[in-house]
Amino acid sequence: MRLFINALGFQTAWWACIAGIGLGLEIPALVYCVVLAVLHLSFAMQPWSEAKLAAIALVTGVLADTFLQMVNVINFYGWALGPVSPFWLWMLWVLFAMTLNASLSFLQKLPLWLSALAGLAFGPLTYYAGAQLGAASFDGSLINVGALALTWMIALPFLVYMAKQLFTHPKGLA
């Protein structure tokens, strides 16, 4: 049940953020995401490890999405600090990290190249879907899809590796 609630929480946050952009409900979406993150940490068996992984994912995501936006692969809508990716994306990276030891924990048991393949395939799909629903503009050219795929082919196995390190050796990344 815990895994289902975790997956459902992330999916509802994704929809809240994407819909929030188009409906002018970005602040309620951000509040919802913060509440989910706090609840997750409140019930986590290793809250400090969860918080560290969330911070790593946040930095990874802000750097990746800001770069993708700066090189015109995708243009995100929503509140942001200048050219940096918007706050709703920050929250999705945090919440995504919180799935890696719960609903997506099975990825830690697989070879990292399978995470890379999953990132290659599913990363661009989520960005494309978000753009189709009005949270970003994205032309869908082969080079832009390739840039998203490459980004997620690196980011997902990196985050899975970090999750494995933090939860197998919680003191190892102090």
C-alpha positions as CSV (number, residue, x, y, z in Angstrom):
1,M,0.0,0.0,0.0
2,R,2.9,2.4,0.8
3,L,4.3,2.0,-2.7
4,F,0.9,2.7,-4.3
5,I,0.4,5.8,-2.2
6,N,3.9,7.0,-3.1
7,A,3.3,6.4,-6.8
8,L,-0.1,8.0,-6.6
9,G,1.3,11.0,-4.7
10,F,3.9,11.6,-7.4
11,Q,1.4,11.3,-10.3
12,T,-1.1,13.6,-8.7
13,A,1.7,16.2,-8.0
14,W,2.8,15.9,-11.7
15,W,-0.8,16.6,-12.8
16,A,-1.3,19.4,-10.3
17,C,1.9,21.1,-11.5
18,I,1.1,20.7,-15.2
19,A,-2.5,21.7,-14.8
20,G,-1.6,24.5,-12.4
21,I,0.4,26.3,-15.1
22,G,-2.5,26.3,-17.5
23,L,-5.2,27.1,-15.0
24,G,-3.4,29.8,-13.0
25,L,-3.1,27.5,-10.0
26,E,0.7,27.2,-9.7
27,I,0.8,28.3,-6.1
28,P,-1.7,25.7,-4.9
29,A,0.2,23.1,-6.9
30,L,3.5,24.1,-5.2
31,V,1.8,24.0,-1.8
32,Y,0.4,20.5,-2.6
33,C,3.9,19.3,-3.6
34,V,5.5,20.7,-0.4
35,V,2.8,19.0,1.7
36,L,3.5,15.7,-0.1
37,A,7.3,16.1,0.5
38,V,6.8,16.8,4.2
39,L,4.4,13.9,4.6
40,H,6.9,11.6,2.8
41,L,9.7,12.7,5.1
42,S,7.4,12.3,8.2
43,F,6.7,8.7,7.4
44,A,10.1,7.8,5.9
45,M,12.2,5.1,7.7
46,Q,15.4,7.1,6.9
47,P,14.2,10.8,6.6
48,W,17.7,12.2,6.5
49,S,18.7,9.9,3.6
50,E,15.5,10.9,1.8
51,A,16.2,14.6,2.3
52,K,19.8,14.1,1.0
53,L,18.6,12.3,-2.1
54,A,15.9,15.0,-2.6
55,A,18.6,17.7,-2.5
56,I,20.8,15.8,-4.9
57,A,17.9,15.4,-7.3
58,L,16.9,19.0,-6.9
59,V,20.4,20.2,-7.9
60,T,20.6,17.7,-10.7
61,G,17.2,18.7,-12.0
62,V,17.7,22.5,-11.8
63,L,21.0,22.2,-13.6
64,A,19.6,19.9,-16.3
65,D,16.3,21.7,-16.9
66,T,18.0,25.1,-16.8
67,F,20.6,24.0,-19.3
68,L,17.9,22.5,-21.6
69,Q,16.0,25.7,-21.4
70,M,19.1,27.9,-22.1
71,V,20.0,25.9,-25.2
72,N,16.4,26.2,-26.4
73,V,15.5,22.5,-26.3
74,I,12.4,23.3,-24.2
75,N,10.9,26.4,-22.7
76,F,9.2,26.0,-19.4
77,Y,6.3,28.2,-18.2
78,G,5.8,29.3,-14.6
79,W,7.4,31.2,-11.8
80,A,11.2,31.1,-11.9
81,L,14.3,32.9,-10.8
82,G,15.3,34.6,-14.0
83,P,16.6,32.0,-16.6
84,V,16.5,29.1,-14.0
85,S,13.9,26.4,-14.4
86,P,10.5,27.1,-12.7
87,F,9.7,26.2,-9.1
88,W,7.1,23.6,-10.0
89,L,9.9,21.6,-11.8
90,W,12.0,21.9,-8.7
91,M,9.3,20.2,-6.7
92,L,8.8,17.5,-9.2
93,W,12.5,16.6,-9.0
94,V,12.3,16.5,-5.2
95,L,9.2,14.3,-5.3
96,F,10.7,12.1,-8.0
97,A,13.6,11.4,-5.8
98,M,11.2,10.4,-3.1
99,T,9.9,7.6,-5.4
100,L,13.4,6.1,-5.8
101,N,13.3,4.3,-2.4
102,A,9.6,3.6,-2.6
103,S,7.5,3.0,-5.7
104,L,10.6,3.0,-8.0
105,S,12.9,1.2,-5.6
106,F,12.9,-1.9,-7.9
107,L,15.3,0.2,-10.1
108,Q,18.0,-0.2,-7.4
109,K,18.0,-3.9,-8.0
110,L,18.5,-3.7,-11.7
111,P,21.7,-3.0,-13.6
112,L,22.2,0.8,-14.2
113,W,22.1,0.4,-17.9
114,L,18.4,-0.5,-17.6
115,S,17.8,2.7,-15.7
116,A,19.6,4.5,-18.5
117,L,17.3,2.8,-21.1
118,A,14.3,3.8,-19.0
119,G,15.5,7.4,-18.8
120,L,16.2,7.4,-22.6
121,A,12.6,6.3,-23.3
122,F,10.4,7.8,-20.6
123,G,12.2,11.1,-19.9
124,P,11.3,12.7,-23.2
125,L,7.8,11.3,-23.0
126,T,7.0,13.1,-19.8
127,Y,8.4,16.4,-21.1
128,Y,6.5,16.0,-24.3
129,A,3.3,15.3,-22.4
130,G,3.9,18.3,-20.1
131,A,4.4,20.5,-23.2
132,Q,1.3,19.1,-24.9
133,L,-0.7,20.0,-21.7
134,G,0.6,23.6,-21.7
135,A,3.4,23.7,-19.1
136,A,6.1,24.2,-21.7
137,S,6.8,24.8,-25.4
138,F,8.7,22.1,-27.2
139,D,9.0,21.6,-30.9
140,G,9.6,17.9,-30.8
141,S,12.4,17.9,-33.3
142,L,14.7,14.9,-33.4
143,I,17.6,16.9,-31.9
144,N,15.5,18.2,-29.0
145,V,14.0,14.8,-28.3
146,G,17.6,13.4,-28.4
147,A,18.8,16.1,-25.9
148,L,16.0,15.2,-23.5
149,A,16.7,11.5,-24.0
150,L,20.4,12.0,-23.4
151,T,19.7,14.1,-20.3
152,W,17.5,11.4,-18.8
153,M,19.8,8.6,-19.9
154,I,22.4,10.2,-17.6
155,A,20.1,11.6,-14.8
156,L,18.0,8.5,-14.0
157,P,20.9,6.1,-13.5
158,F,22.8,8.7,-11.5
159,L,19.8,9.2,-9.2
160,V,19.2,5.5,-8.9
161,Y,22.9,5.0,-8.0
162,M,22.7,7.8,-5.4
163,A,19.6,6.3,-3.9
164,K,21.3,2.9,-3.7
165,Q,24.3,4.5,-2.0
166,L,22.3,6.5,0.5
167,F,20.0,3.6,1.5
168,T,22.5,0.8,1.4
169,H,25.2,2.9,3.1
170,P,23.2,5.8,4.8
171,K,26.3,7.1,6.5
172,G,28.4,6.8,3.3
173,L,27.4,10.2,1.9
174,A,27.5,12.3,5.0
